[in-house]
Amino acid sequence: MSSVPLPSLDSSSSTNFFNLYISTEDLFSNIVLSSFQLSFIYLLLYLFLVEILNITIKLSGHILFPSFDLSDLRPYAEVIKKIKSIGHMPYVVVGGGVPARYYINLARAHGADESTCDYIGISIANINARIFINALGDEACQFVPTNFKELDEAISTGKIVVMGGLQPGQSTTAVSSVLAERTNSKLFIITTNIDGVYTADPKKDPNAKKYDTINVDELMKILESQGIKAGEYDLLDPIALKIIKRSKIITKVINGKDPINILKAIVGEKIGTTILP
């Protein structure tokens, strides 16, 4: 068998990257590596990864469900299952996405108050979570927790827990932070459709600058003046930040359009924005 060069970490092929860094079976069956290269890969796997046991991952609904067209959730499901297969326990929260925003806006246009809009958003997020459970198959807990009692029951199964919304007034990012705290997660990954936390919305302000690292208190000041309405949680909210701070959870905000970025965040690659508690 001829030697195959290592793909770049920036390769657009998610499958190649994932097989190289996670599936040792694929490593030995598909490519020939030197002992040094193998040692480096194992170093990534066992020194960087093994330190983290519980990892909470917020999957943006606007990435998974960007429209009413059928979405392929399998690449994200495969990433989550692979993380579990190497010894970690991923906990997942799925956002409401475009469907939630559509129905919230429809309800608001017909006179619904913000509490009602919250309930609608929660319902849609829970439906999305149920669909993602199907994508994960038997490795996932087969119900969506809707309260803390059910959450504890789901955690006790030892399977991948997938949540949507919990209660009015909380974004799914806030739910994710609650889940991270409840499970004593050492890392909290928030996927978005941008590359991290910026000084302003980079889609609206071309001069916006990205933070590589930012403190929770500093980020709170940025968000203080912003009003929060149901279905309009763009990135983080005060509830999530307070939980991140009090439980000292290292948080990474990354671009989730490529699911392999989740893995890159776990192995310590410089990606997105790190929020320090």
Secondary structure, 3 states (H helix, E strand, C coil): CCCCCCCCCCCCCHHHHHHHHCCHHHHHHHCCCCHHHHHHHHHHHHHHHCCCCEEEEEECHHHHCCCCCCCCCHHHHHHHHHHHHCCCEEEEEECCHHHHHHHHHHHHHCCCCHHHHHHHHHHHHHHHHHHHHHHHHHHECCCCCCCHHHHHHHHHCCCEEEECCCCCCCCHHHHHHHHHHHCCCCEEEEEECCCCCECCCCCCCCCCCECCEEEHHHHHHHHCCCCCCCCCCCCCCHHHHHHHHHCCCEEEEEECCCCHHHHHHHCCCCCCEEEEC
